[in-house]
Amino acid sequence: MKYNITDKLKFDQDPVLQIRDVEVTVKSDAEVVLELLEIVNTNGEIAAAAKAESLLFSEADRKKLRKLRLKASDWLEVMSAAMQMAFGTEPDEENPGEE
């Protein structure tokens, strides 16, 4: 028996994370995700965030993030959301629609 799952695959569709009016693409190919899993399993999510940034974002998108001058806690939130997106899940939202 043969199963064709081609229509279920996203191939070149990386998720996009928006912060204010800045959009950055989150790399989500299998190679990146496997490296992220290794980093997270070895270091824990917070310690892995700094190492994961270069895996998740292109140099151009990392420059965009730097220009936002995010606070440390905000940067960690961005990294957490990006990691979740790379793993194919929606970023956690405690209170959707509230600021």
Helices and strands as residue ranges (DSSP letters): G 6-8, E 16-19, E 22-25, H 30-43, H 45-56, H 59-67, H 72-86
